[in-house]
Amino acid sequence: MNVKSVIKVFFSSLALTLVPFRSWIGELKDPAVLKADAIAGATVALVLIPQSMAYAQLAGLPVYYGLYASFLPGIVAAIFGSSRQLSTGPVAVVSLLTASALEPIAGSDPEAYLAYAIILALFVGVFQVSLGLFKLGVLVNFLSHPVVIGFTNAAAIIIATSQIDKLFGVSVEKAAYHYETVWRVLIAVFTHVHWPTLGMAVLSLAILFLLRYYLPKWPNVLIAVAVTTLISWFSGFRDSGGAVVGSIPVGLPGLQIPSAEWSEVISLIGTAVAIGLIGFMEAISIAKAMAARSQQKLDPNQELVGQGLSNITSGLFQGYAVSGSFSRSAVNINAGAVTGFSSIVTGMVVGITLLWLTPLLYHLPQATLAAVIVMAVVNLIRIEPFLYAWKVQKHDGIVAMVTFSLTLVLAPHLENGIITGVLLSLGLFLHRTMRPRIAMLSRHKDTTLRDARIHNLQTCPHISVVRFDMSLYFANTGYFEDTILELVASKPELRYIIIDAESVNHLDATGEEMLHSLARALDEAGVEFLFARAKLQVVAVMIRTGFMETLGQDHFFRTRTDALEYAWERTYCEHQGCTDNCYLSKNHKFEQTESDIEQDDATAVRQ
């Protein structure tokens, strides 16, 4: 390939990174693709408009801020992201996190609350764009699956219970913690139920539920909104004391950068990081599922840039933090969306609504929006993932339960539950790796080398084969050294220790220094230190540090058999004429019966 071709490929790749929509915009020349995207985009908009208003209400904002967050952010995410069918806009979990961050600092000041919501969206966007540009999307992996399980279930319960007052038409003063507020609401429900509001809520839930399960292709959210709005209008619901959406400013949101107290703004950074990571993890998991279905390429770092720019856009144009929506993305791809143009159509329909259709939403009951929220999150409450995590690893089950419990108890300070879950999962992982499995190997009847303890096998008094099932790093070097020294002390006739290093993928400075020290201690004890099946990256470290030269290149072997033959040739075991009868030899004659072997295997399975 000549220089001209290299330059062309480079700039072509750079263009796709800066303007990734170039990968699909040419497909719009096909009328069939254009029609499919237009239909899909309009279909998603019919779901997005009432949903976004409901989620804005959940975030503690005027409902039209949900429409602002649905207008331009989805378009920007489609243009600069790598997923073609991901629908970006207000979502339940991000809305809840927004409310939990803003209520403690601006709950009594509506103007400050709006300003902080916008600033929070800007912070989230800057954080996500930074991760994407520096290729740091892997940081999302710190949110382990058990943490996500615990947080998602707790958040779903918090979201659902936060709508009880709107479903029953009661009003109470919020307490310091969410569970206290819920208790106050429940007390008020028994004495001050607004029956017309409860009737609207029950009707909305019935429409949403019945259409979802019996007519799934029908737009259940739109139908519930239309029916209850008409009933509200004709019945004088607002005049009877029912809460409605009310007046929505006509027109598109303008560019605005709010001002706020810097001391309060700083406190939003932690929540911005949490929203940035959780929001992106939700978006990328949805995008991956759709990419696998449509067989399209997905770039997580490019998606971070797209999501980040959409949040920045949302903040600049009076919206709040957004993310990818699972339900709307499913509607999008099922409606036949082929390219990101479908999200552009969705944004255009929202814009048309803001310009001319908002008066139609005046009589929309807030109880209907609460019902929409409850139906959207009820499926997030699942017990099976907790049980599955416990079966896979008890530590994972503990992390999920602790995250779930703390998120519920500490609400509205949700970030504390997430942080605790992340630290606990990392701490338990570190604890597990501090004492990894170390197997003393001996020859099984099937001629393979197996764990002598599990299979109840005899070991050779002169040669020990040790398998270390973990990378050797600072947290477990002490355990490794102590185990080897205890082995030497327990076998006075031991002359060779063979380390089966196949499972060692990494060797850090602490581990390498420990090997130097251990080699000297073994040499003084008259025991030779041998390595078998060490991986290239581990051997490279030993060569660079001089450990291989110090120990001797003849002490490193490609296979365990080569290491054993080296030991057999030099050990006095051979002088006794017992090499063939050594417990490590393939020629060893076993005295175990077939039933003994079966019992050993059953023991291994149980352990």
N, C-alpha and C positions, 0 to 999 in steps of 0.2 A: 504493500500500500504506500503510495507516494505522499509527499507532504501536503499537497492540495487536498487529497482525499481525507487525510487525518484532520485537517482544519475544518473541512466540511462536516465530518462526523461530529467533531467537538461542538461546533456552533449549533448543529441540529439537536444534539443532546441538551445543550444549554437552553435552547429555545423551548424545548419540551419541559424543562424544569421551571423556567420563568412563566411560560404560558402553556400549561399542559392541555388546555382545551383544544390546541391545534391537532391533537391526536384524534379528535372526534368531530370537529366542526365540519370537515369535508364530507362527512357522511350525511349531513343535512341536505345535500343536493338531491338525495333520494327522497321523492315525495312520500314514500311509505314510512321512512324513518321520521320525517318531519311530522307527519300526521300522528304516528304512534306517540312521539314525544309530546305533542300538543295535547292529546287526549289524556295522557298520563299526568302531565303537569296540572291540567285543570282538575283532574280527579283528586290529586293530592291537595290542591288548594281548598277544595270543599271540606276536607278533613282538617287541614291546617288552620283555617280561619277560626272556627270555634275552639279548637284545641289550644291554639296560641293564646286566646283570650282567657281560657281557663287556667293555663299555666302562669300567665301574668298575675292572675288573681292569687294563685298559690305562692308566687314570689312576693306577694304583698304590694304589687304595683297596680295602677289603673289598667283596665283590661286592654286598652288600645296600645299599651306598650308591648303587648304580645304581638300585635299586628305590625308594629314598627320593627320588632325583632324578626319578623317573618318576611319582610319585604326585600331588603337588599342582601342580608347575610347569606341566605340560601343561594342567591345568584353568584355571589363572590366565592362561596365554597365550591360551587359547581365549576367555576372558571379556573380556580387555582388548585383545586384538589385533584386527586387521581382516581377517585371513584365516580363512575358515571351515574349510578342510581341512588347514591346516598342523599337523603333528604335532610337538610340542616335547618334548624330553627329551635324554638323553645321546646324544652323537654322537662319532664316531671322532676327528675333527680337534681338537675342543675338549678331549676327554679326553687326547689326546697333548700339547696345549699345557699342560694342567693338570699333567701329570706332569713335563714339561720345566721348568716353573717351580718346582715343589715339591721335586724330588729334590736340587737343589744346596743348598737351605737346610734341609731337614728329612728327608732320605733315611734317616737313621739313628735318627730319633725318630718312631715311628708315631703317637703322640698329637699331637705338633706338626704332623705331616703332615696329619692329619684336620682339625685346627683351621685350618690355612692354606688347605686346600681349600675349607672353608666360607666363610672370609673372602674368598677370591678370587671365589667366586660372588657374594657381596654387592657387591664392588667392580665386577664386570662389570655387575650389575644396576643399580647407581646410575649408572654411566657411560651405559648404554643408555637409561635413563629420562631422564636429563638431555639427551641428544641428542634424544630424541623430543619432550620438552616445549618445547625451544628450537628445534624444527624444523631440526635440524642433521644430518639423515640424509644430506645430500649429502657429508658427510665420508667416507662409505664409498667415494666415487668416487676417493679418493686411492689405494685399492688397485686399481691398474690390472689389466686382464685378464692381461697377461703376468706380473705378480707373482703373481697367483692361480694361473696355470698352473704356474709354477715351484714355488711353495710346495705346492700340492695334490699334485703328482706326488712331490715329495721326502717330504712327510708320509706319503703312502701307502706308500712304500718303507720309511720308518722304522717305521711302524706294523706292517707285515707282518714285517719282520725282528726287531722287538722281541718277537714271539711264538714265535720259533724254539725258545727254551729250553723253553717250555711244550709245544710240539708234540713235542719229543724227550725231555722229562722230564729235562733237565739243569739244573744250577744253577751259576752263576759269579758272581764279585764284579763289580759294575758299575765300569766305567772312567770317566774324566773325559769322554770323548766316545763317542757312540753307536757309531761305526764300530769303535772299539777293543773295546767290549763285544761286538759281533757277532762279531768275530774270535775272542775268547775262547770264545764260545758254539760257534762252528764247530769249534774245537779240541776242546772237550769232547764234541761230538757224535760225533767219530771214536773216542772211547775209553769214553764213559760213557752210551751210549744206554739209556734205560729202554724196553724193547721193548713192554710192555703199554700204556704211554702213547703211543708211536708208533702202535701198532695202533688205539687210540681216535681219535687224530688223523686217521689215514688213513680210517677208517670215517666219521668226521664230515664230512671234506672230500668224500668220495665221495657221501654222502647229500645234502649241500648242493648239490654240483655237478650231480648227475644229476637231482634234483628241480627245480632251477632251470631247466634246459634242456629237460627232457622232460615234466615235470609242473609247469609254472610256477604253476598255480592252487593247488597244495598248499602248506601252511605248512612249507617245508623246514627252517627254523630250529627250529620246535617239534618236528618229527618227529625231527631229529637229536638234540635234547636228550632227548626221551623215550626213544629207542632206546638211546643211550649210557648214560643214567642207569640204565635197567633192566639193561643188561649189566654195568655197574659194580656194581650192587647184588648181582646173582646170582653174579657171578664173584669177588667179594671183591677188586675192583680196588684199593681203599684199603689193604687188608691187604698187598697185594703191593708197596706203595710208590708207588702212583699218587696224584697230587694231586687232591683233590675239593674242592668248594665248602665242605662242612662245615656246621656249625651256623649258622643265620641267626636272629637275634633275632626272636621273634614279637611282632607289634604294630606300630602306626603310629609314625612318627617324631614326637618331641615338639619343641616350640619350644625352641631353644637358641642362645645367642650365645656363641661360644667366646672365650677370652682368649688373647692371644699377645703376643710382643715387638714393640713398635711399630717398632723399627729394621728387623726382618725384614719386617713387614707393608708398609712403604713400598716395598720392592723388588718387591712384587707389582703395583704400579700399572701399570707398563709392560706386563706380561703381560695385565693386566685390560683395558687398552685394545686390545691385539692380539686377545684373545679376543672382546671386545665387537664390534669391527669385522668380524673374520672370521666369527664366529658369525652376526652379523646379515646379512652379505652372503650367506652360505649360505642363511639362512632367507628373505630377501626374494627371492632368485632363484627359490627353490622356490615361494614364495607367488605371485610374478608369473606363473609358468608355469601354476599351477592357476587363478589368477584369469582368465587369458586363456581357459582351457579352459571354465570354468564361467560366464564373462561376468559376474563380480562385481567390485565396486569394491574397490580395495586402496589403503590409505593407509600409505605407508612409515613416516611419523613415528608413527602410531598403532601400527604393528607394532613399532616400536622400544620404545614404552611397554610393550606386551604382553610382548615378549621380556625387557625389563629387569625388570618385575615378577615374571616367572616365575623369573628368576635370583635375585632378592631372596628370593622364597619358598623356593627351593631351599636357599639359604644358611641361612635361618632355621629350616628343618626338616631339617637335617642332610644335605642333598644337596650336590652340587657343580655347576659351571657347565654349562648346557644350551643347546641351540639347536634350530632346526628340522631335521628329518631328511628327506632326500630319499626314501630307501627307504620309510620308514613313512608319509610323506605320500602317496606313490604308492599304497601299499596302502590307505590311508584313502579316497582319492578313487575308486580302482578298485572298492572294496567298496561304493560308493554313498553315501558321506557327503554330506550336504546342508548341515548347519550345524555350528557349533562344539560342539554337544552330543555329537558323536561322541568328541571329545577328553575330555569330562567322563566319558563311559562308560569310556573307556580308563583314566583315573585311578581310577575306582571299582573296575575289575577288578584293577588293581595293588594297591589298598588291601585288597581281599578276599584277594589272594595273601599280603600281609604279615600279615594277621590269622590265616589258617587253613591256607595251603598251603605255607608255606616248608619244613616238614619233608620234603616230597616232593623238594626240591632238594638234600638233603644229599649224595647220592651222585653228583651231576652232576660229571663230570670237567672239570678246568680245561683240559685239552687240547681239549675240545669248544668251550669259550668262545674259546679261541685260534683254533680253526678258523673260528668264526663271524666273528671280527674279520678274519681274512685274507680270507675270501670277501667281506666287506663292502667292503674297500678295494681289492681287486685290480683292479676296474674303473676305479678312479681313476687308474691308471698308464696314460698314453696319450702316444704320441709325436706323433700328428697335430697337436695344438694348437701344439707347438713349431715344426713345419714351416710351419704356416699363419701363425703370427705372423711368422716370418722372411720369408715371401712378401709379407705385407702391408707390413711395415716392418722392415728389418734391426735397427734399434734395439730394437724390441719383442722380436725373437728373442734379442738379447743380454741384455735385462733378464730374460727368462724363464729363460735358461740360467744366468745369474749367481745369480738367486734360488734356482734348483734346486740348484746346486752348493754354495752357501754354507749353505743349509738342511741339506743332507746332512752337510757337513763339520763344521758348528758344533753339530749336535745333541748334547746336548739343549737347547742355547740357541737355540731356534727363532726367538724374536723378533728376533734379530740378523739372520737371513736375510731376514725380512720387512722390517725397517727399511731394510736395505741396498737391497733391491729397490725399495722406495718412493722412497728418496732418488735412486737411479740413474735410475728412470723419470722423476722430476721434473727431474733434472739434464739428461737427454738431451732431454726436451721443451723445456727452456729453451734448450739448445744449438741445437736445430732452429729455434726461433723467433728466435734472435739473428741469423741470416742467412737470412731467408725469401727466397722467389723474388721477384725484381724483373724484370719483363719490359719491354723496350723494344719498343713496338708499331709495326707498319707495315701497309700495306694489302696483303692477300693477293689472289690472282687471283679468289677467290670474293667479293670486295668487303668481307670482314670484316677487322677489325683483329686481327692475331695477333702472337705473339712473333717478332720479327725474327731473333733468333739461331737459334732452332730451325728456322724455315722458310727461312732464308737469304734474307731480304728486305732490299732497300735502304731506308735511312732518310733522312728529309729533313734537310738540314744546318741548316735554320733553325728547325724545330719538332720537339720530341720529346714523344711520348706515353709516359708511364711508368705501369705498373700495379704496385702494391705488394700482394702477396698475403698480408697479415697485418695484424692490428691493430698500431697504432703505440704502443709502450710502451717503458719504460725500457731493456729489454734489447736492442732493435734500432734505437733512434733513431740511434745512432752509425753503424751500417751504412747506414741510409737516407741520412743526410746525406753520408757519404763517397761513396756511389754517385752521388748527384746532382751533387756537386762534381766528381767524376771525369768525368762526362758533359759538364759545362760545359767542363772543361779540354780534352776531346778534340774538341770542336766549336767552333772559334773563331767561326763564323758563327751560332751558336745564339742565338735571340732569345726563344723561348717554350718553357717546360716545362709540359706538361699532366699533372697527376697524376690518373690514373684511380683514384679512391678507393672503388670499389664494394666491394672486399674488406676495407676497413678498418672493423671493427666497433667499435673502442674506441680512444680517444685519451686517454692519461694526461697528467699535468702535465709529465713529462720530454719526451714527444713534442710537446706543444704549445709548450713553451719552445724546443725545437729548430726548430720551424717558424718561429717569430719570427726566430731567428738566421739560419736558412737564407734566409728571404725578404729580409733585409737584405743578405746576401752576394750573392744573385742580382741584387738591384737595383743594387748597386755594379758588378756585372759586365755590366749592361745587359740582363739576362734577366728576362722577366716570368714570374711564378709563377701558374699557373692550376689550378683544381680542378674536376673533373667527376665527377658521380654520387656525391658524398659523401652518406653516410647521415644521417638526421635526428639521431641521437644524437651523431654527430661534429660536425655543423654546430652543434648546440646548445652544445657545448663551445667552439667557435670564437667563437660570438656572446657567450657569457658572459665570455670572457677578453679580448674586444676584437680578436682576431686578424682576424676578417672585416672589421671596420671599418678596421683598419690596412692590410690588403691591398687592400681595396676590394670591395664587393659585386659589382661587375661582373666580378670574377675568379673567380666561382663559377658553375658551369653544371650544368644538369640532365642533359645528355648530352654525350658526347665530340664529337659533330658540332657542337653549339653552340660548344664551346670551340675547335674547329678553325676554324670560320668567323670567330670573333673574331680568331684569330691571322692567318688569311689576309687579312682586311680591312686589317690593320695592318702586315704584314711586307713587307719590300722584295722578297720572293719574288714577290709579285703585281706589283710594279712592273716586274719582269723579264718579265712576261707568262707565267709558268710555273705559275700556280696549278693549272691543269687537269692539268699534267704532274707535280705534286708527288707524291711517293711515298705521301703520306697521303691523296691525293684519290681519290674513287671513279672519277674520269675518267682516272686514270693508265693509260697504255698499257704493258702488260707485254710484255717480250721473252722471257719464259721459255716453253719448250715444254711440252706436256702431260706428257711424260716427266719433265721437271724438277720439275713440281708433284707428281707421284706420288712421286718420290724424296724430295722435301721432307717429304711426309706420312709416308712410311715412316721417315724420320729422326726425326720428331716422336714417332712411336709408340715407337721404340726408346729415345729419351731420356726 
